[in-house]
Amino acid sequence: MLLQARRVLTQTLPRYNSKSPQTFVELLGSTHGLHDNVTKSKLFNPNETSGKVITCNAAIIRGPKQPFLMETIRVDPPKKMEVRIKILYTSICQTDLSAWKGENEAQQAFPRILGHEAVGLVESVGEGVTDVKAGDHVIPIFNGECGHCSYCKTKTSNLCQTYRVNPFKSVMEHDGKCRFSTKDGEPIFHFLNTSTFTEYTVLDSACVVKIDPNAPLKKMTLLSCGISTGMGAAWNTANVQPGSSVAIFGLGTVGLAASEGARARGASKIIGVDTNPEKFNKAKAMGMAGFVNPKDGSKPVHQRIREMTGGGVDYSIECVGDLKLLREAFLSTHDVSPKWHFIALFSILFFFFFVCGGVCVLLLKPNVFSNRFARITRPPMLVSGDAS
């Protein structure tokens, strides 16, 4: 899916003048972009940009499945409790591809700047912002936290009443307007509180997390979504217990992160399920010891997992969003408990599902940013040099 998303984006973008500073293609951190030792002085001078409209490049879509267009846009200064960020690196998620397709009403707001996995530098802050300042290295997050509402204060959820991910939201919270516009003044809509396919973006301060400037910046983009969703599923939502067994369906970014979360929680046996055997070597670094390829053998996946575990796993995480796989994930768990424990992670938007044996409840706590104000100094192994 990720490779498909990359192909869609790179094939629809026109060939851009390589002499232009910081072109969008240079922001694709996996193969292009700045070096990790980039200095702030090379990017912008706050004395020249703060409080002013910035003109920069962005990849814009103007309709469902329409080509991404590299356009010169205007980015307004941040208003009260907002932050303007210089994007250093941005990666592509399946969710961006889904929004590009515009298959449901929530995704049909155009023109729009997509992207939600990124890392950048704070260029300037609006009135009232005290958590970050110009020059700070930050990650934009689509699931922000105000820290004051009942949802933020409870220990069972971090889906903020104001800044939670909302596929219908395409404007800023402060005044219901866009901070992006074309050079002719046409508003350009925001995406998932972030919009990172641009050189500069404006976010609510509740959707910004400060990180260690010494962290590997290219790899830190994955913390914005894939890592936090997968690792948070195992660490926070499931609360995987030491010595337990876990099956993970789909070994992409989310699946590998879920495996790392389960390993960190002390799972004794982690089984990966994927049709691509090349992913298994990468998965071993995430703590997986057993693998199942649905294409190999005649037995259903759940039956093979039950045979491998003597009756089924304690936890089963489905990271593809396929109903048939969801059924297999469900049947892969043991039936010792009288009820099933079903947890849907953003099922409407992301279609990631989590199933495990236990008491029947529904929770939504998809990321590891349970306290967004905590400084991230040690990225998970998936984004460290150990597993690159």
C-alpha positions as CSV (number, residue, x, y, z in Angstrom):
1,M,0.0,0.0,0.0
2,L,2.8,2.4,0.9
3,L,4.6,1.7,-2.4
4,Q,1.3,2.3,-4.2
5,A,0.9,5.6,-2.5
6,R,4.4,6.6,-3.4
7,R,3.9,5.7,-7.0
8,V,0.7,7.7,-7.2
9,L,2.3,10.8,-5.8
10,T,5.6,10.7,-7.7
11,Q,3.9,9.8,-11.0
12,T,1.3,12.6,-10.8
13,L,3.8,15.3,-9.7
14,P,5.2,17.1,-12.7
15,R,9.0,17.2,-13.2
16,Y,10.1,20.2,-11.0
17,N,13.0,22.5,-11.5
18,S,15.7,20.9,-9.4
19,K,17.4,24.3,-8.9
20,S,14.4,25.6,-6.9
21,P,15.2,25.6,-3.1
22,Q,13.6,22.8,-1.1
23,T,11.3,21.5,-3.8
24,F,8.7,19.0,-2.6
25,V,10.4,16.0,-4.1
26,E,13.3,16.8,-1.9
27,L,11.1,16.4,1.1
28,L,10.5,12.7,0.6
29,G,12.7,11.6,3.4
30,S,13.2,8.0,2.4
31,T,15.2,8.8,-0.8
32,H,15.6,12.5,-1.0
33,G,15.8,15.6,1.2
34,L,18.1,17.3,3.6
35,H,20.7,15.5,5.6
36,D,20.0,14.8,9.2
37,N,22.7,17.4,10.2
38,V,20.7,20.2,8.6
39,T,21.1,23.6,10.3
40,K,18.4,26.0,11.0
41,S,20.3,28.8,9.3
42,K,20.0,27.1,6.0
43,L,16.2,27.1,6.1
44,F,14.8,30.4,7.2
45,N,15.5,33.6,9.1
46,P,12.7,34.1,11.7
47,N,13.4,37.8,11.6
48,E,12.5,37.9,7.9
49,T,9.5,35.6,8.0
50,S,7.8,35.9,11.4
51,G,4.4,37.6,11.2
52,K,4.5,37.7,7.4
53,V,2.8,35.7,4.6
54,I,5.3,33.1,3.3
55,T,5.3,32.1,-0.4
56,C,6.4,28.5,-0.9
57,N,5.8,25.3,-2.9
58,A,3.2,22.7,-2.2
59,A,1.7,19.6,-3.8
60,I,-2.1,20.2,-4.2
61,I,-4.9,18.0,-5.3
62,R,-8.0,19.7,-6.9
63,G,-10.3,16.7,-7.1
64,P,-10.6,13.0,-6.5
65,K,-7.9,11.0,-8.3
66,Q,-6.6,14.2,-9.9
67,P,-2.9,14.7,-10.4
68,F,-0.9,16.3,-7.6
69,L,0.0,19.7,-8.9
70,M,3.1,21.6,-7.7
71,E,1.9,25.1,-7.1
72,T,3.2,28.2,-5.5
73,I,1.0,29.0,-2.4
74,R,0.7,31.6,0.3
75,V,0.9,30.5,3.9
76,D,-0.5,32.9,6.5
77,P,1.2,33.6,9.8
78,P,-0.1,31.6,12.8
79,K,-3.0,33.0,14.7
80,K,-3.8,32.5,18.4
81,M,-2.6,29.1,19.7
82,E,-1.2,28.1,16.3
83,V,2.2,27.2,15.0
84,R,3.8,27.6,11.6
85,I,6.3,24.9,10.7
86,K,9.0,24.5,8.1
87,I,8.6,20.9,6.9
88,L,11.9,19.1,6.6
89,Y,10.7,15.6,5.7
90,T,7.3,14.0,5.0
91,S,6.4,10.5,4.3
92,I,3.3,9.0,2.6
93,C,0.6,6.9,4.3
94,Q,-2.2,4.7,2.9
95,T,-4.6,7.3,4.4
96,D,-3.2,10.0,2.1
97,L,-4.0,7.6,-0.9
98,S,-7.5,7.1,0.4
99,A,-8.1,10.8,0.7
100,W,-6.6,11.3,-2.8
101,K,-9.2,8.9,-4.1
102,G,-12.0,10.9,-2.4
103,E,-14.2,7.8,-1.9
104,N,-16.4,9.3,0.8
105,E,-17.9,12.6,1.7
106,A,-15.4,13.3,4.5
107,Q,-12.5,13.3,1.9
108,Q,-14.1,15.5,-0.7
109,A,-12.8,19.0,0.2
110,F,-10.8,20.5,-2.6
111,P,-8.4,22.0,-3.4
112,R,-6.4,20.4,-0.5
113,I,-3.0,19.8,0.8
114,L,-2.6,16.2,2.0
115,G,0.1,14.6,4.2
116,H,0.2,13.9,7.9
117,E,3.5,12.2,8.6
118,A,6.3,14.6,8.9
119,V,9.0,16.3,10.9
120,G,10.0,20.0,10.9
121,L,11.2,23.1,12.5
122,V,9.0,25.7,14.2
123,E,9.2,28.9,12.1
124,S,7.0,31.1,14.3
125,V,4.2,30.8,16.9
126,G,1.0,32.6,17.5
127,E,-0.3,34.4,20.5
128,G,-0.5,32.2,23.6
129,V,1.8,29.4,22.5
130,T,4.2,28.5,25.2
131,D,5.0,24.8,24.6
132,V,7.2,25.4,21.6
133,K,9.2,28.2,20.2
134,A,10.9,29.2,16.9
135,G,13.7,26.7,16.0
136,D,12.3,23.7,17.9
137,H,12.2,20.4,16.2
138,V,8.7,19.0,16.1
139,I,6.4,16.3,14.8
140,P,2.9,17.3,13.6
141,I,0.2,14.9,14.9
142,F,-3.3,14.4,13.5
143,N,-4.8,13.5,16.9
144,G,-4.1,16.5,19.0
145,E,-4.7,17.1,22.7
146,C,-5.9,20.2,24.4
147,G,-5.1,18.7,27.8
148,H,-8.2,20.3,29.5
149,C,-11.3,18.5,28.2
150,S,-12.8,15.4,29.9
151,Y,-11.4,13.1,27.2
152,C,-7.9,14.4,27.6
153,K,-8.0,14.0,31.4
154,T,-9.4,10.5,31.5
155,K,-7.0,7.6,31.5
156,T,-9.0,5.5,29.1
157,S,-8.8,7.7,26.0
158,N,-6.9,10.6,24.5
159,L,-9.4,11.5,21.8
160,C,-9.6,15.2,22.5
161,Q,-13.1,16.7,22.1
162,T,-11.6,19.6,20.1
163,Y,-8.5,18.4,18.3
164,R,-9.2,14.7,17.8
165,V,-8.7,13.5,14.3
166,N,-11.8,14.5,12.2
167,P,-12.0,13.6,8.5
168,F,-14.7,16.2,8.0
169,K,-12.5,19.1,9.4
170,S,-10.7,21.0,6.7
171,V,-10.2,24.5,8.4
172,M,-8.5,25.9,11.4
173,E,-10.2,25.7,14.8
174,H,-9.6,29.4,15.8
175,D,-11.7,31.0,13.1
176,G,-12.9,28.3,10.7
177,K,-10.7,29.6,7.9
178,C,-7.8,28.2,5.9
179,R,-4.2,29.4,6.4
180,F,-3.3,28.3,2.8
181,S,-4.3,30.1,-0.4
182,T,-3.2,30.2,-4.0
183,K,-1.4,33.2,-5.3
184,D,-4.8,34.4,-6.6
185,G,-6.3,34.2,-3.1
186,E,-8.3,30.9,-3.5
187,P,-8.5,29.1,-0.1
188,I,-6.8,25.7,0.1
189,F,-8.2,23.2,2.6
190,H,-6.3,21.6,5.4
191,F,-6.1,17.8,6.0
192,L,-6.2,15.9,9.3
193,N,-5.0,18.9,11.4
194,T,-1.6,18.7,9.6
195,S,-1.2,19.1,5.8
196,T,2.5,18.2,5.3
197,F,2.9,18.0,1.5
198,T,4.1,21.6,1.6
199,E,7.2,23.5,2.5
200,Y,5.4,25.3,5.3
201,T,2.2,24.5,7.2
202,V,0.2,25.9,10.0
203,L,-1.2,23.7,12.8
204,D,-3.0,24.2,16.1
205,S,-0.4,24.1,18.9
206,A,-2.3,21.1,20.3
207,C,-1.2,19.1,17.3
208,V,2.5,19.6,17.7
209,V,5.0,17.5,19.7
210,K,8.5,18.6,20.4
211,I,11.2,16.1,19.8
212,D,14.9,15.7,20.5
213,P,16.9,17.7,17.8
214,N,19.5,14.8,17.8
215,A,16.9,12.2,16.8
216,P,17.2,10.8,13.3
217,L,14.9,13.3,11.5
218,K,14.1,11.3,8.4
219,K,12.9,8.3,10.4
220,M,11.0,10.4,13.0
221,T,8.3,11.1,10.4
222,L,6.9,7.6,11.0
223,L,6.1,8.6,14.6
224,S,3.4,10.9,13.3
225,C,1.1,8.0,12.4
226,G,2.4,4.5,11.6
227,I,4.6,4.0,14.6
228,S,2.2,5.6,17.1
229,T,-0.8,3.7,15.8
230,G,0.8,0.3,15.8
231,M,2.9,0.6,18.9
232,G,0.1,2.3,20.8
233,A,-2.3,-0.5,19.9
234,A,-0.1,-3.0,21.6
235,W,1.2,-0.8,24.4
236,N,-1.8,1.3,25.4
237,T,-5.0,-0.1,24.0
238,A,-4.4,-3.8,24.3
239,N,-2.0,-3.5,27.3
240,V,-0.2,-6.7,26.1
241,Q,0.9,-8.6,29.2
242,P,4.3,-10.3,29.8
243,G,4.5,-13.8,28.6
244,S,1.5,-13.5,26.3
245,S,1.2,-14.6,22.6
246,V,0.3,-12.1,19.8
247,A,-0.6,-12.5,16.1
248,I,-0.1,-9.6,13.8
249,F,-1.8,-9.5,10.4
250,G,0.0,-7.2,7.9
251,L,3.7,-6.4,8.3
252,G,3.8,-2.8,7.0
253,T,4.7,0.1,9.2
254,V,1.7,-0.3,11.5
255,G,2.2,-4.1,11.9
256,L,5.9,-3.8,12.6
257,A,5.3,-1.1,15.1
258,A,2.6,-3.2,16.8
259,S,5.2,-6.1,17.0
260,E,7.7,-3.7,18.6
261,G,5.1,-2.6,21.1
262,A,4.2,-6.2,22.0
263,R,7.9,-7.1,22.3
264,A,8.5,-4.1,24.6
265,R,5.6,-5.2,26.7
266,G,7.1,-8.7,27.2
267,A,5.2,-10.9,24.8
268,S,6.8,-14.3,24.7
269,K,5.6,-15.3,21.2
270,I,4.8,-13.0,18.3
271,I,3.5,-14.4,15.0
272,G,3.5,-12.3,11.8
273,V,1.1,-12.9,8.9
274,D,1.8,-11.5,5.4
275,T,1.8,-12.5,1.8
276,N,5.2,-11.0,1.2
277,P,8.0,-13.2,2.6
278,E,10.5,-10.5,2.2
279,K,9.0,-8.7,5.1
280,F,9.8,-11.5,7.5
281,N,13.5,-10.6,7.9
282,K,12.5,-7.1,8.9
283,A,9.9,-8.5,11.2
284,K,12.5,-10.6,13.1
285,A,14.1,-7.4,14.3
286,M,10.8,-6.4,15.7
287,G,10.6,-9.5,17.9
288,M,8.7,-11.9,15.7
289,A,9.6,-15.6,15.8
290,G,6.9,-17.2,13.8
291,F,5.5,-16.4,10.4
292,V,2.5,-17.4,8.3
293,N,2.1,-16.8,4.6
294,P,-1.6,-17.1,3.6
295,K,-0.5,-18.2,0.1
296,D,1.4,-21.2,1.5
297,G,-0.5,-24.3,2.5
298,S,-4.1,-25.3,2.3
299,K,-5.2,-24.7,5.9
300,P,-6.8,-21.4,6.9
301,V,-4.5,-18.9,8.6
302,H,-6.4,-19.1,11.9
303,Q,-6.1,-22.9,12.0
304,R,-2.3,-22.7,11.5
305,I,-1.9,-20.1,14.2
306,R,-4.0,-22.2,16.6
307,E,-1.8,-25.2,15.9
308,M,1.4,-23.1,16.4
309,T,0.1,-21.8,19.8
310,G,-1.8,-24.8,21.2
311,G,-5.2,-23.3,20.9
312,G,-4.9,-19.6,19.8
313,V,-3.1,-16.4,20.7
314,D,-3.9,-14.0,23.5
315,Y,-3.9,-11.0,21.2
316,S,-4.5,-10.6,17.5
317,I,-3.9,-7.3,15.7
318,E,-5.2,-6.8,12.1
319,C,-3.3,-4.0,10.4
320,V,-4.6,-4.2,6.8
321,G,-8.2,-3.3,7.0
322,D,-9.6,-6.4,5.2
323,L,-12.8,-8.0,6.4
324,K,-11.6,-11.5,5.5
325,L,-8.4,-11.0,7.5
326,L,-10.4,-9.5,10.3
327,R,-12.3,-12.8,10.6
328,E,-9.1,-14.8,10.5
329,A,-7.6,-12.5,13.2
330,F,-10.7,-13.0,15.3
331,L,-10.6,-16.8,14.9
332,S,-6.9,-16.9,15.7
333,T,-7.5,-16.0,19.4
334,H,-8.1,-18.6,22.0
335,D,-11.6,-19.0,23.5
336,V,-10.8,-19.5,27.2
337,S,-12.5,-16.2,28.1
338,P,-16.3,-16.2,28.0
339,K,-16.3,-13.0,26.0
340,W,-14.3,-11.4,23.1
341,H,-12.4,-8.2,23.4
342,F,-12.9,-6.1,20.3
343,I,-11.0,-2.8,19.8
344,A,-11.4,-0.7,16.6
345,L,-8.6,1.8,15.9
346,F,-10.1,4.7,13.9
347,S,-12.2,2.1,12.1
348,I,-14.1,4.7,10.1
349,L,-11.0,6.4,8.8
350,F,-8.0,4.1,8.9
351,F,-9.6,0.6,8.9
352,F,-7.1,-0.8,11.4
353,F,-8.7,-3.4,13.7
354,F,-7.5,-5.0,16.9
355,V,-8.9,-8.2,18.4
356,C,-8.0,-10.2,21.4
357,G,-9.4,-12.5,24.0
358,G,-11.0,-10.9,27.1
359,V,-13.8,-8.7,28.2
360,C,-15.9,-7.0,25.5
361,V,-15.2,-3.2,25.4
362,L,-14.6,-0.6,22.8
363,L,-11.7,1.9,23.2
364,L,-10.0,4.4,21.0
365,K,-6.5,5.2,22.1
366,P,-4.4,4.9,19.0
367,N,-1.1,6.6,19.7
368,V,1.8,6.7,22.1
369,F,1.5,10.4,22.7
370,S,-0.5,9.9,25.9
371,N,1.1,13.1,27.0
372,R,2.0,15.2,24.0
373,F,4.0,17.6,26.1
374,A,6.5,14.9,26.9
375,R,9.8,15.4,25.0
376,I,10.5,12.5,22.8
377,T,14.1,11.6,23.2
378,R,14.3,7.9,22.4
379,P,12.5,6.8,19.3
380,P,11.3,3.1,19.1
381,M,13.7,0.6,17.6
382,L,11.7,0.7,14.3
383,V,13.0,4.2,13.6
384,S,16.4,3.8,15.1
385,G,19.6,2.7,13.3
386,D,19.2,-0.8,14.8
387,A,16.4,-1.8,12.4
388,S,17.2,0.3,9.4
